[in-house]
Amino acid sequence: MKLDVINLDGTAAGEVELSAEIFDLEPRADILHRVVRWQRNKAQAGTHKVKTRSEVSYSTKKIYRQKGTGGARHGSRKAPIFRKGGIYKGPTPRSHAHDLPKKVRVLGLKLALSAKAKTGNLVIIDTAATDGKTSALAKQVKNLGWKRALVIDGAAVNEGFLKAASNIEGLDILPSMGANVYDILKRDTLVLTKAGVEALEARLK
């Protein structure tokens, strides 16, 4: 499939041939859901923690006598039944990550790229290079109509472009190796440089 290439100022810069195996697949919501869930679970801190019976701070003295009170027999104020006592089987620090086959992860990235192409939210630019002026780049982005966009460059991102884009709200930049399903789907517009297209096709073939 062919797609028009533009410059940052909106002028035409030719065409590019996109691999149908990567950019023209039928959508699969189940695969995209599995990959996004895998990404988010892997990123989850898992630092949740409660104090157990052995960790709460109370005296170990028997709270009242065994017999004659008319109440239940208790020996510790730390018991989970009491207010501010230890929590029984509460959350402890752990990893939420789970395995996902590499083939599924690769397919998920292909489907995310195809989804953007099919909805017309995929833009190809010749190169992501600028003189480092935020005001000039912000004006170009506004003229192009990018409100929430992700720019994926080649193996490395142009330093001037990265510096200029760092203060523009809604514009994010990643190298080709950082391309992932969650970031692609989260943005309204996906912008690929020609170098980014070549790098992604080499990575996913």
Secondary structure, DSSP 8 states (H G I E B T S, - for coil): -EEEEE-TTS-EEEEEE--HHHHS----HHHHHHHHHHHHHHH---------TTTS----S-SS-SSSSSS-----TTSTTSTT---TT------------HHHHHHHHHHHHHHHHHTT-EEEES-----S-HHHHHHHHHHHT-SSEEEE-SSS--HHHHHHHTTSTTEEEE-GGG--HHHHHHSSEEEEEHHHHHHHHHHH-
